Amino acid sequence: MNNTVVEALISRSNRLGSDPRNTNYAGGNTSAKGTENDPVTGEPVELLWVKGSGGDLGTLTGSGLAVLRLDRMRALVGVYPGVEREDEMVAAFDYCLHGKGGAAPSIDTAMHGLVDAAHIDHLHPDSGIAIATAADGEELTGKIFGDRVVWVPWRRPGFQLGLDIARVRRDNPQAIGVVLGGHGITAWGDSSEESERNSLWIIDTAAAYIAEHGRPEPFGPPLDGYGALPDEERRAKAAALAPTIRGIASQDRPMIGHFTDSDVVLDFLAHAEHPRLAKLGTSCPDHFLRTKVEPLVLDLPTTASVEESIARLRELHVAYRADYQSYYERHATEDSPAIRGADPLIVLVPGVGMFSFGKDKQTARVAGEFYVNAINVMRGAEGLSTYSPIDESEKFRIEYWALEEAKLRRMPEPKPLATRIALVTGAASGIGRATAKRLAAEGACVVIADLDLAKAEAAAAEIGGPDVAVGVAADVSDEAAVRAMTDAAVLAFGGLDLVVNNAGLSLSKSLLETTERDWDLQHDVMAKGSFLVSKAAAKVLIDQGMGGDIVYISSKNSVFAGPNNIAYSAAKADQAHQVRLLAAELGQHGVRVNGVNPDGVVQGSGIFAGGWGAKRAAVYGVEEQDLGKFYAQRTLLKREVLPEHVANAVFVLCGPDMTHTTGLHVPVDAGVAAGFLR
């Protein structure tokens, strides 16, 4: 980037956006005005660079900027048809664009283009929104900032708001910014440094005033019986409730979840005013677009049992859906988009924490972060005054805005396994690792479980960050460890949809050489381990009420009798019959159980690398490094089987094209006639 104006804008944006005190993820926008040569005439032209629609300030790059000609933007004022038709102006921005590429202009572009300032920051800081949502916010603005900051009453973002702020700037030359009622702040400056300095001054001044003058208990007195549970007990209760809560949030469409038990959330729920404040909902448009107009709040004390909590949550869900339907019907007009679902996106459980939901993990996590922002806003507003968010009708106008609907329709089609949560055991290497990678590539969130935690975490990091994959330790032969693994999975992503029983090991020994310990070890990991994992997973799947898949990585040896592997083959035969037994039992819950029978998967295999390969090579009289080729030559297709081929079969079994198949075993062996199913 050669333009110093743009370089300064990006640097300022990244600094402001990386500090959550200044704005939330993907919230707010910044801009700069300057000149560049017109690529056609070679003459200098005035331009506006502004963060585009959907971008994030903290990670903004040049490609995330919309670039517009200021002369054409200012000319729009002359053709503006009025506030009733202001949405039409967004399409007009496209005719003001300069050059090729760049991001789509956002709804706030008018604010940045029409206000006569070289650099502008529009932000959503908790301290600023606290003033913006206080019942006497206008009076507080004058008291806190004097004439340096001007109050602007709530108006939906758009062209008219840009005109309003431009007028404020003209009429108040001493002002450095505004507080936007119910919304946030905007600041400006003649230089990038001055704009940033003014933004931070407004934010810090508001925060300092709240800290000095706010009431000590803005959420009211502590509510008896609603305090936070001890850490271990809290996490256990959260894990027990998570599947049911995810099912509640996913009645209309499947959702990914995120769990937060931060002090901010627990303190809010432990005080008397939390039911009233939660009912009022959030105010900043960025907040309630992610969190819905209000959360679902469990109205039971911390001491309520899991069973009591689940029963009450289901009752509250029925009431929540009815209330949301009524909200939609109160405000919808003939041209309103169809209702997008009546399930909550935020569920609050006193003593436990907050469950937030979205179409993917990042969206779910950010929804939770936004509600934490909202709690901070409520604390500030209640500390100084009374929290008074924008009217319900205005929230509806934002939530079901035609421009917002158009943005949703522009989103790319989801991948086949989007919103699905997979748990793969033995996933740090070989078949398990390949399976985890394939499932993640198809859109799933993946929990990588392995005996070696470091390797599990390394595999998860390779696949993606914590919004895509997490690594957990698991000894599948230990029931407590399996329970901990399952709890970790549901707390990471909200629940489970797909479980792959892949953990295994093998010892190549003849009958007379096989010891009781050899037998027990292999059966504990594969037969017993698969049973324990399936049992724990089935509990989650049934509680969710969303169906699901369990896939067993069995073996050709489950049906083919070969020499010197009595313990391994018997354990695999046990797994193969578990598939049939569980398919028969879990079908009533919409859970499909299928198996994959690989053979000769040498490359990347932890089993073969651990000595099994050398012993099998000795049995067949070949060099260990040639074992894969040997297995290939004995197949009908003469092809070596790789971990990725097994992963492909797992995807097919749990993908969108096999919804009516259960109890099936799929051979992935390049064709071994002796292993044909009969």
N, C-alpha and C positions, 0 to 999 in steps of 0.2 A: 504494500500500500504506500504510494508515493505522496498522497495528499495529507499534509500535516493536520488539517482540520479534522479529517476523518480518523486519522490515527489518534488524535486527542480524544475524539468522541468515543471510540472503542475502548480506550484505556479508562476513561472516566466511567463508562457504562459498566465495565468489568469490576471496577472497585466498588461502585455503588451496589451492583447486583450481587456481589459475593458476600455481602454483610446482611444477614436476615433482619437486622434492626432497620434497614433502609427500605427493603421491599421483599415481597415473597417471590418464589420461583415463577418465572415467566410473567411476573407482574410489572406494571409500569412501562415507561418508554422514555427514551432520551433522543435529542436531536441536535444538529448543528447546521448552520447556514454558512455558505461560502461560495467560491467561484471555481469553475473549471472551463476549459475551452470546449465549445460545441464541436462534436466530431465532424459535422458537415461544413459549417462556416469557418471554423477555427477561431471564432470570436468568443470572448469570455461570456459566460452565462451564470446567473445566480441560481444556486441549487439548495435544496433541503435534503439532508441525510437524516433519516429517522428509523428507529428500530421497527422492523416489519411485524406483521401479524404473527402471533404465536411464538415469537422468539423469547429468549431469556437474556436479561442484561448481564448476568454473571458470566455467561459463556458466549456472548455476542462476538461475531466476527464480521468482516466486511460483507460477506454474502448474506448476512441477516439484516442488512439495511435496505430500506426502500429509498430510491433516489428520485426526487421530483424537481421540476422546474418551478421556481418561485413565481415567475411572471404568470404562468398558466394557473397555478394554485390561487394566486390573489385574484385572478380574473373570475374565478368561480363565485366570488362574493356577488358579482353583478348578475349572475343567473340563478342564485340560490332561491328555491321556490318557497321557502318557509319551513318552520319547524315540523309541520305535519308531514312534509315530504323530504325531511333531511336525510333519510336513509339512501335516497337516490344519489347523494353526493359521493358516497363511497365508490360507486362505479365510475364516477367522473374522475376520481384520482388516477385511474388507469391511463387517462388521456393527458395526464400531467407528468408521466414518468419520463425519465431521461436515460438514454442509453439502453443497453441490453442486459438482461439478467436482473438480479436483485430480488428482494423479498416483496411480497404483496403488502401494500399499504394497510395499516390498521385503522380502526375507527377513530383513534386519537390523532390521526395525521393532521386534521384541521387545526387542532390546538397548537401544534408545533409550527405549522406553516403560517397561520394568521397572526399569532402573537409576535409583536415587533421586538424580538430579542434574538441575539445571535446563537445562544445556546439555551436549551430548555430541558429540564428534568421533570417528569411526572412519575411520582413514586407512591407506594402504598405502605408507609411505615406504621407500625403498631401505634406509636405515640401520636402521629398525625391523625390517624383514623379515630383514635380515642377522642380527640378534640372534635373531629368531623361528625362523630355520632353522638356527642353529648347533647342533651336536650337544650342546653343554652350554649351551643357551640359557637354561635356568632359573638356572643358577649365574651366568652373565654378567649376567642381569637384576638380580640382587641386588648384584653387584659394581659395576655401572655406575650404577644408580639408587638403591641403598639400599632403604628401605622405602616410597619414594614411588611406585614402580611395581611391580605384582605380576604374576608369571608365571601365565598360564592355559594349561594344556595344550591341544593341538589338539583342537578339536571342530568339526564341520561347522556353518556358520552356520545359525541357526534359533532356535526358542523356548527350547530347553534352554541354548544358549549365552547367551541373554539372562538366564535364571535364574542361571546360573553367575556371570556378571559382576555381577549385582545382589547376589549373596551376597558376592562379593569386596568390593564397595563398602561393604556393611554391616559386614563383619568387619574392614575396614582403613580406618578413618575418616581416617587420615593420607595415604592414597594419592590420587594425582591421575590414575591411569590404570593400564592393564594392557598387557603384551605378550602377544599371542595367538599361541601356538605354531604355527609354520608359516604364519602368516597376515599379521599386521600389528599395529597398535596401536589402543587406544581411550583417550581422555582425556576429562575432564569438568571442570566448574566451576560456581560459583554464578551467574556472569554470562557473557555471550558473550565478553567480553574475557578473563576468566580461563580459560575453556575453550580458547580459541585460544592463549593464553600457555602453558598446560600442554602442549598438543599440540606446539607448537614447541620447548618445552624438552626433551621426550622425544626428538624428532627430532634436534635439534642436539646434545644430550648424547651420543646414540648415535653420530652422525657424528664428533664430536670424539674419542670413545674409540677408534673404529676407526682414525682418522687417526693417533692417538698410539701405539696398541699393536699395530696390524696389521703383519703381516709385509711386508717390502718387495716380495716377489714371490709374491703369494698364488696365482697361477696356475702356479707352477713356473718353471723356467728357460726362456729362449727356445728354441724348437724350430727347429733348423737347417733352413733352406729354406722356412720358413712365414711369413716377414716380409711386410709389405705391399709390393705392387708400386708403382712410381712412379705418380703421379696419372693421367697420360694413358694409360699402359699398363693400369692397373687398370680405368679406365672402359671402355676398348675391350674388355677381356676380359669384363667384366660384361655389356656389350651383346651380345657374341657368345654368351654362355652363357644369357642371359635367356630367349630363346624356348624352348629345350629345358627349362629349369627350370620355366617356366610350364606347359608341356605336362605335366611330371611332377606339378605341383601340381593339375592340372586333369583328371586321368584320370577321377575320379568325377563332378566337376561343374566348369564353367568358373570360373576365379578371376581377379581383378584382382591385380596385383603391385605391390610397392614395393621399391626398392633403397636400402640403407643401407651406406655405407662409412665410418662414423664411427670415430674413434680407439678408442672403447670396444670396438667389434666387432673391429677389426683387431688390437688388442692381445690380446684374448682368444684369437683363433685363432692367434696367433703364439707361444703358450706351451704347454708340455708337458702341462699338466693339462686342456686344453680337451676332449679326447675323453671323459675320465671325467666331467667336470662336465656336459657336454652330455647325456650318457647319463642322468644323474640327473634331468634335466628341471627345470621350474620348480616352485614350491611354492604361492605365493599363488593362491587360486582365480581371481581376476581374470586372473592371468597365463596359467595353462594352459588356461583356457577359450578364450583367444584364440590360443594358440601350440601347442596339443596337448601331450601329455605330454612329448614330446621333439622336437628338430629332426632333420632329415637333415643330416649333416655330411660333406662331401667329404673323404676321407682321403688326399688327394694333396698334395704340396708345391706351393708357388707356381709353381715352374718347369714344372709339367705343362702341356702344350699344351691348346688348346681342344678338340681332337679327343679327346685322352686323358681330359680332364675330362668331356666329354659321355658317353663310353663308360662311365666309372666311375659317373657320376651315375645312368645308367639301370640299372646293376647294383644300386646301392645302393637305388634306388627299389623294385625288386622285393623286396629284403630288408626294406625299411621297411614295405611293405604287408603282408607276411607277419607281421612282428612286431606290427604294429598289430592285425591280425586276431586273433592269438593273445592279445594284451592284452584285447581285447574278449571273447573266448570264456572267458578265465580268470575274468572278474569278472561277466559278464552273468548275469542271472537271468531267470525266465520273464516278469517284468513290466518288464524293461529296455526302453527305446526301441531301435529298430533302429539298427544301426551307421550313422553319418553320413558315412562315407567314410574311406578308409585312406591318403589322400595327406598329405604333410607340409604344414604351414602356414609353417614356417620352414626355409629351406635356407641353410646356412653354407658359404662357400667361402673357404678360407685365402688370404690375400694379396689378396682381392678384396672380400669383404664379405658382407652378409646380404640374402637375398630373402625377403620376407614376403608372405603372401597372405590374401585375404578376399573376401567377396561384393561389395565395392565398394572404391574407393580408400581411403576413410577407415578402413574395417575393416582393410585390408592395412597401411596406415601405422601404425595404432594397435597392431596385432600386433607390428610391428617395434619400436615404442617399448616395448612390454611386455617384449620379449626383451632389449632394452638394460637395462631395469629389472632383469630377472632376472640379467644378467651382473654388474651392480653389486651385487646381493644376494649372488651367489656370491663376488665379490671380498671383500666385508665379512666374510662367514661364514668363508671360507677364511683370511682374514688373521688372525682371532682364534682360530679353532677348525677345525672341519670342516663343510662344507656338508652338511646332512642334511634334505632336503625331506620332506614328508609321504609316507606310504606310497602305493604304486601303487594299492592297493585303494581308498584314500580319494580319490585323484585320479579314479578311475573313478566313484565315488559322486557326485562333483561334476559331472564331464563328462556323465554320463548320468543326471542327476537328473531326476525326473519334473517338478519345478518348472521346470527349465531347458528341458525339452522343451516344456512348455506355453507358456513365454515365446517360444520360436522359432515355435510355431504361431500365435501372435498377431501375428507380423510381417506387414505388408501384402504383397500379391502383388507380385513384382518387375515392373518395367516391361519392355516387349518387348525392349529392347536392353541390359538389365542384364547386366553382366559382359563386354560387348563394348567393344573399344578401337578407335576410329576415327581415321584420319589423313586430313585434308582439305587438299589443296594449294590455294594461291590463296584462302585462307579468310578474309582480313581484310576482304573486301567482297563485295557482290553474291551470286551463287549460292553461292559457297563459304561465306560467312558464314551465309547462311540455312540451308544444309545442316548446318553445324556446330551451329547452334542447335537444329535439329530433332532431330538425332541425340542431342544431350545431353538434350533434353527427353524423349526416349524411353528414357533410362537409360544411354546410352553414355558412356564417358570419351572425350574428344576432344582430339586434338593439332591445333592450328591452325597450319599452315605457310604462310608468306608471304615474299615477297622483302623486305618491310618488317617487321623484327622488332618495332618499336614498335607498329605497327598490329596485328600478330598477337597481341601480349601484351595490347593493349587489348581486342581481340575476345574473348580468353580470359577476361579479367577480367569482361567484361560477361556472359558465359555463366555463369560461376561461378568459385569459387576453384580452387586447384591440385588439389583432390581431384576436380574435374570436368573442367577444361580447362586446357591449357597452350599457350603460344605459342612457336613456334620459327622461326628464320630458315631460308629454303631457296631456293636458286636451282636449280630442277629441271633446268636444262640442264647442270649441273655434277655429275659423278658423285660426286666427293668430298663435295660439299655434300649430295647426296641420301643418301649413306651416313651423314653426320653427323646429318641430319634423322631418319633411321630409327633410329639409335642413341639419339637423344634421346627418341624415342617409346617405345622398349622400356624404357628406364631410367625413364621417367616412370610408366608403367602396367604394365610387365611384358612386353608383347608387342604384337601387332597382330591385329585380326580383320577390319577393314573399311577399305579404302583408296579414297578418292575422288580420281581424277585430274581436277582442276578448273582448275589453273593455266593461264592462257592470255592472249593479247593478239591484237589484230588491227589491220591497216593496210589501209584501203580504197583500193586502187589498181588501175588497169587493168593489163593485161599489159605494155604498153610502159612504163608508169611504175614497175612493180615492179622493184626492184634485186635483185642477188644478196644483198645484206645483208638486205633486207626478207624475202626467201625464207628465208634461213638463220635469221634471228631467230625467225620464227614456227614453223618446223619444229623448231628447237632447243628451244623452250619446250613446244610441244604434242606433236609426234610423238616427238622424242627424249626430251623430259622425261617423258612418260607411260611410255615404254619403260624409262627408268632407274628411275622410281618403282616401276613394277610389278615390275621385276627385283629390286630391293632388298626390296620387300614380300613377294614370293613366297618368297624365301629364309627370311624370318621365319615365314611361314605354314606352309611345309613343315617347318621345324625344330620348330615347335610341335605339329604333327600334329593340329590342331583344326579344319581346314577354314578357311573365311573367304570374304570377298567383295572383289572389286575392281570398282569402278564408274567408268566413263569418262563425263565430261560432254563429249559430242561436240557435234553441232549438226545442225539441219535441213540445213545447207549441206554436210554430209558425203554427202548423196544428191541434193541439188538444186543445179543449176548456175545461179548468178546472176551478174550483171555486177560487174566491178571488185573481185573478192576472190579472185584465183587462188591466192595463197599461203595465205591463211587456210583456204579451202575444201579445198585439197589436204591441208593438215595435218590438218584435221578428218576427211577421208576416211581418212587413215592411222590416226588414232585409232580410227575405227569398225571398221577391219579388224583392228586389234590386239585388240579385244574378241573377235572370232570366233576369231582364232588362239590367244589365251590361254585362252579357254574350252575349246578342244579339247585344249590341252596340260596345263592345271592341274586338269582335272576329276578325274584319278586321285588327286589329293591332297585332294579335297573342297572345292576352291576354285571358287567361281562367279564368272564375269566377265560383266558386263552393262553396257549403256550407256544414256544418256539423251540424246535429241536435242531440245534446246530451240530456240526461235526467238523473236526479238523481245523479249528480256528487257532492258529499258532501265533501269527503276528500280533504283537502287543498284548498277548495273554499273560496275565499274572500267574495263572495255573501252570502253563507250560514253562514259564521262566523259573518257576520255583522247584524244578526237578522233575515234574511230570513229563516234560518234553523229552528229557534225556532217557527216562525209563521207557517211554513209549517207543522212542527211536530204537532202543536196544531190543525191545520186543519184536520190532519189525525189521531189524537188521540194517538200518540206514543211519547216516550221520544226522545229528540233531538239527543242524542248520538246513538239512534237506527234508525235514519232516513235513513241512507244509506242501512241498512239491510231491512228496510220496502220497499224502492224503489226496491230493488233486488227481493223481493218476489212477487211483482206484475208484473214482467217481464216474458216473455216466457222462457228465459234461466236461470232465478233465479240467476243472477250474478250481483254483484255490479259494477257500472261503475266508473272508476277512471280517473283522469285527463290524465294519460298516454294513456288510450284507445282513447281519443279524439285526442291526439297528434299523435297517430298512423294513424288515418284517415286523418289528415292534411298532413302527410308525403306521404301517398299513393296518395292523390289527386294531389300533386305537384311534385311527384317523376317521375322517368323515364318510368313508366308503364302505365300512364294515360294521355298521351300526346294528345289524341284525345277526351277528355271529357271536356265539359263545360256546365254550367247550371244545374249541378247535386246537389242534397242534399243527404248526406249520414247519415242515422240514426245511432247514437251510443248510444243506450238505452237498450241494452240487450234484445230487443224485446218487444215493447209496441204496441199491435195491433191497439189501437186507434190512434197511431201516424203514422201508415203506410201512405205513400204517395199515393195519388190516381190520 
